[in-house]
């Protein structure tokens, strides 16, 4: 059973109006990435666990770290690099030639 059935007509009207509003629902922005955070990310990018390297790949801003992770043995790590908006054109080009189709897909999608 959906909770939508319990909404009042006023709530439903506000929901319909909100759907027409092109502005984002939330304007929350993460705090800027500090130097110490990027140092921790560099260390995490060397972790033996692929899920930790994947997280580092998603949050790194250092192209040296991203380029190294773009050659990682785990496709999930390489895909995370391809999804990172700070990934350089050269690194993204490398990933667009990846043997894994998911990695190539992310690299090509972000290149557009």
Secondary structure as GFF3:
##gff-version 3
##sequence-region A 1 112
A	DSSP	three_ten_helix	3	6	.	.	.	ID=ss1
A	DSSP	alpha_helix	9	20	.	.	.	ID=ss2
A	DSSP	alpha_helix	35	44	.	.	.	ID=ss3
A	DSSP	alpha_helix	50	59	.	.	.	ID=ss4
A	DSSP	alpha_helix	63	69	.	.	.	ID=ss5
A	DSSP	alpha_helix	75	83	.	.	.	ID=ss6
A	DSSP	alpha_helix	89	95	.	.	.	ID=ss7
A	DSSP	alpha_helix	101	111	.	.	.	ID=ss8
###
